[in-house]
Amino acid sequence: MVLSQVVSLENIDFIREERHILSGVGLHIQEGEHWVVLGKNGSGKTTILELLTGYQFPSKGTVKVLDNVYGQCDVREVRKRIGYISQSLYEKLTPADTVWEVVATGAFGFLRFYEEIPAGVQEQALDMLSRFKLRHLAFQPLGTLSQGERKKVMLARSLMTKPSVLIMDEPCSGLDLFERERLLEQVNELSGQQMTVIYVTHHIEEIMPMFTHLLLIDQGRIIASGPKKDVLTEENLMKAYQVPVKLEWFGDRPWIKVL
């Protein structure tokens, strides 16, 4: 059986003010794969996500998502099939809005409502909060939640449209160990859904068992990409982080020791 291609970045250069942020980047994601984009801060990870969501366009190369070539399609329509979680998106939301309303905005891609919300959408939002064990917070203002609760609200919001692609930009940033592990457990459960997950991080221990493939990037250039255990080697990590490490796998999850 031939699997369809979900994402294709072909020979991408991204240049801003004479700075090469991405150089010759290629990424090809097939249906059924879940990818991690791994690299240091400033390596170009978030720029890749902005290209996939059509908020930036490459200086050179072709971006194709869900059979749509950017520059030849209405990117706004493609975004309706993409769930997106990022700190920058959270900062655009209104802290005074109730949690269920924030989740409900995900059904339309709005940042907030200025008219009555359909009853069916409210019920869907409440059901989604129940799924993430947050129903008891439904009528509290978003700004009163803890960091961990906010992250789960953002995840619930991103799933309201049952997206074909879910993009997560460092979702565990700012979480303590307890909240991080709880969120990662819920991320790992997404493997049973009919969608492709793309997860960006610079923390190796966040690579959960559900992830099948890895793109390792440094200074805008790909060090390696492919099946995660082929890419995630001590040699490649040394190239990406310039720190000698010992890599161990436990429970199909990588852990490192700095030498």
C-alpha angles and dihedrals in degrees: 000000000000112000119217121243114248101183133018128181109180121196094326123192119180116189127179123177091346091306117124102222092170126020124189095337118175126181128171119182121187128204111276095029126113117200138201120204105207131186147109124292109285095022094121101263098128091044088059089055092049089054092050092051094044096242089120131029125212125253087223135006139039131287117199123177125176091347092308120120109213111236090034099060143045101272091196089066092049091051089061087069094048124081112207132192122184140139090243090057092049090053090058092059124091114253092206093060116100118255096246091052091052090052091046092056087068090071090067104024090246125142091217141347125254096181139041113303115231112255092234091056091049090052091048090051092050091049090051091051089051089054089057092041092247100114090112089063096049097110099038121102113263091236093063094062127101121249092259093049091049091053091052091048089054090050091050090049092051092055097053093097095043090240124212090219127032116196119194120189110200094316093176095056111131096012125127120233094268096049092041093055092047091052093045090053089056092046090052090054089061089078089085093061128089098251142088118249122207112189124189121201145137092212113092094199090065091070100109126198092259092069114095104178140034138205112200114197137178129180092350096306129104115245094184141334135189138070107010099241091049092052101036102075131138090247094053092045090053089054092049101041104021089225123114111238141171112228123210131177120219123171089354088299125113124237128180138207119202111231 
